[in-house]
């Protein structure tokens, strides 16, 4: 198991997928949460419902939807044609396949992430911003001195849980590319799944060993993250 280049390649693919999805998802969610917070009650309620809708969509349905979008005559290539760019072979190019799969991954996850960040933003007392404005702080100073420090615990939670879920993604690559092309989207769980279905006598023990090793890898990465980014106690506003 430790000498398997295929397994370690799947770990790299999983890490790359997590890096593509988690930071982008949190950034989009933070921007949306900030926008929703600035809206009136009725508009905010409508936006929260709209943003949350992708969360209730099945991963299988999302996979089929984006498969249709990535076809030669799909929406993605239609938009590129408007920019005078030829059709892009999204899911058959080893360089583009994983980023293409990351897009539905972000779309499926940013809804619940937005609501969590919105709740955290609403928990920050407005008096902090009012005092900062009286002291002459601009938007970016309020962002980096008040908002982000007080969101530290929530952002840490979203990063760790999002990273753990992303590296274990199996549905999207299984349905959209089946790990291809050239193993470019063969995530760890997809690799373990295909190994388990192998007809060799040691398929079961090999896949179980790979699962345990994946558990160790995820645990080690989470421990490093918690070590580097220490959480703070909640501030009672």
NUZA-507112 format. One record per atom (N, C-alpha, C, O): x, y, z. Coordinates in steps of 0.2 Angstrom, whole numbers, plus 5000, padded with zeros to 4 digits. Layout:
N
XYZ;...
***
This chain:
237
500449945000;500050005000;500450065000;500350114996;500950065004;501450125005;501850134999;502050194997;501950084995;502350094989;501950104982;502150104977;501250104983;500850114978;500850184975;500550234978;501050194969;501050264966;500350284964;500250344965;499950234963;499250254961;498850284967;498450334966;498950254973;498650274979;498850344981;498450394982;499550364981;499750424982;499550474977;499450534978;499550454971;499250504965;498550524967;498350574966;498150474969;497450494971;497450544977;496950584977;497850534982;497950584987;498050654985;497750704987;498550654980;498750724977;498150744973;497950804974;497750704970;497150724966;496650754971;496350804970;496550714977;496050744982;496250804985;495850854986;496850814986;497150874989;497050934984;496850994986;497150924978;497050974973;496350994972;496151054971;495950944972;495250954972;494951004978;494551044977;495250984984;495051024990;495351094989;494951144991;495951104987;496151174986;495751214981;495751274981;495551174976;495151214971;494451234973;494151284972;494151194978;493451204980;493351244986;492951284986;493751224991;493651254998;493751324998;493251365001;494351354997;494451424997;493951464993;493651514995;493851434987;493351474982;492651474985;492351524985;492451414988;491751414991;491651464997;491151494997;492251465001;492151505007;492151585005;491851625008;492551595000;492651664998;491951684995;491751744996;491651644990;491051664987;490451664992;490051714992;490451624997;489951625003;490051685007;489551715009;490651705008;490751765012;490551835009;490251875012;490651835002;490451894998;489651894998;489351944999;489351834997;488651824997;488351845004;487851885004;488651815009;488351835016;488351905017;487951935021;488951935016;488952015017;488452045013;488152095015;488352025007;487852065003;487152055006;486752095006;486951985008;486351975010;486152015017;485652035018;486752025021;486652055027;486452135026;486152165030;486652155020;486552225019;485852235016;485652295015;485452185014;484752195011;484252195017;484352185023;483652215014;483052225019;482852155021;483052105018;482352155025;482152085028;481852045022;481951985022;481352075018;481052025013;481552005008;481551945006;481952055005;482452035000;482951985003;483251934999;483151995009;483651945012;483351875013;483651825012;482751875015;482351805015;482351775008;482451715008;482251815003;482151784996;482851764994;482951704991;483351804996;484051784994;484351714997;484651674994;484151715004;484351655008;484051595005;484351545004;483451595003;483151535000;483451524993;483551464992;483551574989;483851554982;484551524983;484751484980;484951554988;485651534989;485651464991;486151424990;485151444995;485151374999;484951324994;485051264995;484651344988;484351294984;484851234981;484651174981;485451254979;485851204977;486051154982;486251094980;485951164988;486151124994;485651064994;485851004995;485051074991;484551014991;484550974985;484250924984;485050994980;485050954974;485550894975;486050904978;485350844972;485750784973;486350784969;486350824964;486850754972;487550754968;487450724961;487750744956;487050674961;486950634954;486650684949;486850684944;486150724952;485750764947;486250824945;486250844939;486650844950;487150904948;487650874943;487850914938;487850814944;488350784939;488050774932;488450794927;487450754931;487150754925;487050824922;487150834916;486850864926;486750934924;487350964921;487350994915;487950954924;488550984922;488850944916;489250974912;488650884916;488950844910;488650874904;488950884899;487950894904;487650924898;487950994897;487951004891;488051024902;488351094901;489051094898;489251134894;489451034899;490151034897;490150994890;490750994887;489650974887;489650944880;489850994875;489851054877;490050974869;490251014864;489751074862;489951134861;489151054863;488551104861;488251124868;487751154867;488551124873;488351144880;488351214881;488651254877;488151234887;488151304889;488851334889;488951384887;489251294892;489951314894;490251334887;490551394886;490251294882;490551304876;490151364872;490451394868;489551364873;489151414870;489451484872;489451534868;489551494879;489751554881;490451564879;490651624877;490951514878;491551524875;491551544868;491951584866;491051524864;490951534857;490851614856;491051644852;490451644861;490351714861;490951754862;490951814859;491451724865;492151754866;492551734860;493151754860;492351704855;492751684849;493251634851;493851634848;493151594856;493551534858;493251474856;492651464857;493651424853;493351364850;493151324856;493251334862;492751264854;492451224859;493051194864;493551174861;492951184870;493451164875;493251094877;492651084878;493651044877;493550974878;493650974886;494150944888;493150994890;493151004897;493350934901;493850934904;493050884899;493150824904;493550774901;493650724904;493850784895;494350744892;495050774891;495450734889;495150824894;495750854895;496050844902;495750874907;496650814903;496850804910;496950864914;496950864920;497150924910;497250984914;496651024916;496651054921;496051004912;495451044914;494951004917;494451024920;494950934917;494450894920;494350904927;493750914929;494850904931;494750914939;494450984940;493950994944;494751044937;494451104938;493651104936;493251144939;493551074930;492851064928;492351034933;491851054934;492650984936;492250944941;492150984948;491750984952;492651034949;492651074955;492151124955;491851144960;491951144949;491351194948;490751174951;490451204956;490451114949;489851084953;489951074960;489551084964;490551054962;490751044969;490651114973;490351114979;490851164970;490751234973;490051254974;489851274979;489751244968;489051254967;488551224973;488151254975;488751154974;488351114979;488451134986;488051134990;489051164987;489251174994;489151254997;489151265003;489151294992;489251364994;488551394998;488551445001;487951354997;487351375000;487351375007;487251425011;487551315010;487551305017;488051345020;488051375026;488651355017;489151395019;489051465020;489251495024;488651495015;488351555015;487951575021;488051625025;487451525023;487051535028;487451535035;487251565040;487951485035;488351485041;488751555043;488751575048;489051575037;489351635038;488951695039;489051745043;488351695036;487851745037;487651755045;487551805048;487551695048;487351685055;487951715059;487851755064;488551705057;489151725061;489151805060;489351835065;489051825054;489051905053;488551935057;488651985060;487951905057;487451935061;487551935069;487251975073;487951895071;488151885078;488651935080;488851945086;488951975075;489452025077;489052095079;488652115075;489152115085;488852175087;488952235082;489552255080;488452275080;488452325075;488852385079;489152425075;488852385085;489252435089;489952435087;490252495088;490252385086;490952375084;491052415078;491552455077;490652405073;490752445066;490552515067;490952555064;490052535071;489952605072;490552645076;490652695074;490852605081;491352635084;491952645080;492352695080;492052595075;492652595071;492552655066;493052685064;491952665063;491752715059;491852785062;492152825058;491752795068;491852855072;492552865072;492752925072;492952815073;493752825073;494052835066;494652835066;493652835061;493852845054;494152785050;494452795045;493952725053;494152665049;493752655043;493152665043;494052635037;493752625031;493552555031;493552515035;493252535025;492952475024;493452415025;493252365028;494052425022;494552365022;494752365029;494952305032;494852415033;495052415040;494552385044;494752345049;493952395043;493452365047;493452285045;493252245050;493552275039;493552205037;494052165040;493952105043;494752185040;495252155043;495352155050;495752115053;495052215053;495152225060;494552195064;494652185070;494052195061;493452175065;493152105062;493052055066;492952105056;492552055053;492951985053;492651935056;493451985050;493851925049;494151895056;494051835057;494351935060;494551915067;493951875071;494051825074;493351905070;492851885074;492551825070;492151785073;492651815064;492451755060;492951695060;492851645057;493551705064;494051655064;493851585066;494051545062;493451575071;493251515073;492751485068;492851425066;492351515065;491851495060;492251475053;492151425050;492751515051;493151505045;493551445046;493651405042;493851435052;494151375054;493751315053;493951265050;493151315056;492651255056;492551245048;492551185046;492351295044;492151285037;492751255033;492651215029;493351275035;493951255031;494051185033;494151145028;494051165039;494251095041;493751045038;493850995035;493051065040;492551015037;492551015030;492350965027;492551075027;492551075019;493151035016;493050995011;493751045019;494351005017;494250935017;494350895013;493950915023;493850845025;493350805020;493450755017;492850845018;492350825014;492550825007;492450775003;492950875005;493150884998;493650824996;493650794990;494150815000;494650764999;494350694998;494650644995;493750685001;493350615001;492850614995;492450564995;492850664991;492350664985;492350604981;492950584979;491850574979;491750514975;491250524970;491350504964;490650554971;490150554967;490250594960;490150564955;490450654961;490650694955;491150664950;490950654944;491750644952;492150614947;491950544945;492050524939;491550504949;491350434947;490850444941;490850404936;490350494942;489850494937;490050534931;489950524925;490450594932;490650634926;491250604922;491250614916;491750574925;492350554922;492550484923;493050454920;492350454929;492550384931;493250384932;493650334931;493550444935;494250444937;494750464931;495250484932;494450474925;494850494919;494850564918;494550604922;495150594913;495650554909;496350544912;496550594915;496650494910;497350474913;497350484920;497850504923;496850464924;496850464931;496850534934;497050544940;496650584930;496750654932;496150664937;496250714941;495650634938;495150644943;494950584947;494450574950;495450544948;495450484952;495550504959;496150494962;495050524963;495050544970;495250484974;495050424972;495450494981;495550434985;494950384986;495050324985;494350414987;493850364988;493650334982;493450274982;493750364976;493550334970;494050274968;493950224966;494750284970;495250234969;495150174974;495150124972;494850194980;494750134985;494150094982;494150034983;493650134980;493050104977;493250054971;492949994971;493650074967;493750034961;494249974963;494149924960;494649984968;495049934971;494649884974;494849824973;494149904978;493749854981;493349814976;493249754977;493149834970;492849804965;493249754961;493049714957;493949764962;494449714958;494349644960;494049624965;494449604955;494349534956;494949494959;494949434960;495449534961;496049504964;495949474971;495449504974;496249424974;496049394980;496149444986;495849444991;496649494985;496749544991;496449604990;496649654993;495949614986;495549674984;495249704991;495349764992;494949664995;494649685001;495149715006;495049765008;495649675007;496149695012;496449755010;496649805014;496649765003;496949815000;496549885001;496849935003;495949874999;495449935000;495349955007;495350015008;495349905012;495249925019;495949965021;495850015025;496449935019;497149965021;497150045018;497350085022;496950045012;496950115009;496450165013;496650225014;495950135015;495450175019;495750205025;495650255027;496050155029;496350175035;496950225034;497050275038;497350215029;497850265027;497550335026;497850385027;497050335022;496650395020;496450435027;496550495027;496150395031;495950415038;496550455041;496550505044;497150415041;497750445044;497950515041;498150565044;497950515034;498150575031;497650635032;497950685034;497050615032;496550675034;496650695041;496650755042;496750645045;496850665052;497450705053;497450755057;498050695050;498650725051;498550795048;498750845051;498250805042;498150875039;497650915044;497850975045;497150885046;496750925051;497150945057;497051005059;497550905060;497950925066;498450975064;498451025068;498750975058;499151035056;498751095056;499051145058;498151095053;497751155052;497551185059;497651245060;497351145063;497151165070;497851195074;497751235078;498351165072;498951185076;499151255073;499451295077;499151265067;499351325064;498851385065;499051445066;498151365065;497651415066;497251395072;496851365072;497451425078;497151415084;496551455085;496551515083;496051425087;495351455088;495351495095;495751485099;494951545095;494851585101;494251575104;493751545101;494151595110;493551585114;493051635111;493251695108;492351615111;491851665108;491851725112;491951735118;491751785109;491651845112;490951865113;490551865108;490751875119;490051895120;489951965119;490152015122;489551975114;489352045112;488852075116;488652135115;
***
